[in-house]
Amino acid sequence: MGITVEELLAGPRGRLLCLQLALAWEEADARAEEERRRFATPGTPSLLPSTLNGDSSAGCGRVRDGQLPLAQAAWDADLALDPDPRGAAYETAPLEGAPGTNPSGSDDSPGHRAPTRELAGSSAEQRADAAARACARVLPRTPDPGTLLWALSDTAGAARGWQAPTGIDVLLAQPALVSALRPVAQAVTNSPAVDWWSRDMDPQDQWIELQESDGSAWSWRLRGNIRTVWDEWAQHRAEEEAEGFSSTWWTSPITFGQDSPPITHGTLPSAACDASGAPAERPHGDAELAAAGTPTGFLIQEDSGPVGPLMQAGRLLPQAAPRVLEIDSEAAWVSACTAFPLDVSRSYGPQARLALYLVDEPRATTWVIPDWGKAAREYDAVHLTVGAYLACATRPIEVPGHGFSAITGWDPDETYWLGFPPEQEPPSEANGRLRTWSEAGGDEWRDITRGPTGASR
């Protein structure tokens, strides 16, 4: 079953993805309107920043003098509602790669203006109302797969779990804007390009991504004592609890040292990779899109930064079918916390709680995450679907009888192995399980593997 409208709008990440799409459509409409004007009046100069191509279809959003009302409202709100007074020192745009903004940071383009004065001192509700009115003027449509993939990449990349919520996060929590984004969410959930968001982990299509190496980096992943790994993990947690705070408060099964089990991702299906509607340019030039068959970890990452220009991925091939704990919904995460509870109430300092979006949840006094060491006795791996990430990541999740939890530190479609999957041999180009990709321009990765890619398993 795919993600529902309610699930998508319940999650901070899901709401941000919907806003990204609405912004993309707003600029696409502005470009279409500008083209109509230029056709009617030859020689008219372009008024919009060239940051987004957008979907090919044109909507009916009203744009005057190149202004983008929704982008302007988001920009204003991000500056005005940021609860962290340091935020302005770190952010240069309301959204990473936000359509309608000038990546150079200058405000000489009509699509990227200084914050408006009309709403100075306005409340979050008033700013949400303004953004909702602008959003209502954007005509929803079936999103192009490339635009969806771009929005998913930028949504995950914008996650900063250790920092306070941004002004955009505050804006997206307001009911008026959530309601205005409902038609966008409906268009997303109706698209066949998101079917893969609910897929289970495929043991035959799991890839470990690394910067290009000589191949030696893959051998260590096949050795180690798993009980030692989880004993060290438990000891680290105990030390944090004794100190009364946590510097590593992620809820993913992060382990330490070279004997950690691998982390893998699946590959992108062809239905997700039509890049015809994706932005031609994005700030900083990172988070490039990918062609079908590219591991998702190349471009869909939390807190992403530049990767490449060459990346390697080795296909992990277990000899036996692994026992996989699928986190495909809030209920699945709650079940994992209930079955393997680990109280980490004293491991989370105030800043971590703020960063977990729990500042507005007064009941969140007790904290629980899955005890991955105990889970490892029953499961070989744990997988988080894209849909569950969008619906659940970076928000409070109530676990009856145990307090609250949250999903942080995960990438969409990521699999953490809780044990060492036995293999016949390490990945290599000779056996067709070690492949190399290169950035191939503006919108995809290209497989440039030198050895055979179709070798038998």
Secondary structure as GFF3:
##gff-version 3
##sequence-region A 1 457
A	DSSP	alpha_helix	5	10	.	.	.	ID=ss1
A	DSSP	alpha_helix	12	40	.	.	.	ID=ss2
A	DSSP	alpha_helix	69	81	.	.	.	ID=ss3
A	DSSP	alpha_helix	87	90	.	.	.	ID=ss4
A	DSSP	alpha_helix	124	136	.	.	.	ID=ss5
A	DSSP	alpha_helix	145	157	.	.	.	ID=ss6
A	DSSP	alpha_helix	167	172	.	.	.	ID=ss7
A	DSSP	alpha_helix	175	180	.	.	.	ID=ss8
A	DSSP	alpha_helix	182	189	.	.	.	ID=ss9
A	DSSP	three_ten_helix	192	198	.	.	.	ID=ss10
A	DSSP	beta_strand	206	211	.	.	.	ID=ss11
A	DSSP	three_ten_helix	216	222	.	.	.	ID=ss12
A	DSSP	alpha_helix	226	243	.	.	.	ID=ss13
A	DSSP	beta_strand	263	265	.	.	.	ID=ss14
A	DSSP	three_ten_helix	270	272	.	.	.	ID=ss15
A	DSSP	three_ten_helix	275	277	.	.	.	ID=ss16
A	DSSP	three_ten_helix	283	285	.	.	.	ID=ss17
A	DSSP	three_ten_helix	296	298	.	.	.	ID=ss18
A	DSSP	beta_strand	310	316	.	.	.	ID=ss19
A	DSSP	beta_strand	324	327	.	.	.	ID=ss20
A	DSSP	alpha_helix	330	339	.	.	.	ID=ss21
A	DSSP	beta_strand	341	343	.	.	.	ID=ss22
A	DSSP	three_ten_helix	345	347	.	.	.	ID=ss23
A	DSSP	alpha_helix	350	355	.	.	.	ID=ss24
A	DSSP	beta_strand	368	370	.	.	.	ID=ss25
A	DSSP	alpha_helix	372	375	.	.	.	ID=ss26
A	DSSP	beta_strand	381	384	.	.	.	ID=ss27
A	DSSP	alpha_helix	386	392	.	.	.	ID=ss28
A	DSSP	beta_strand	397	399	.	.	.	ID=ss29
A	DSSP	beta_strand	403	405	.	.	.	ID=ss30
A	DSSP	beta_strand	414	417	.	.	.	ID=ss31
A	DSSP	beta_strand	434	439	.	.	.	ID=ss32
A	DSSP	beta_strand	445	447	.	.	.	ID=ss33
###
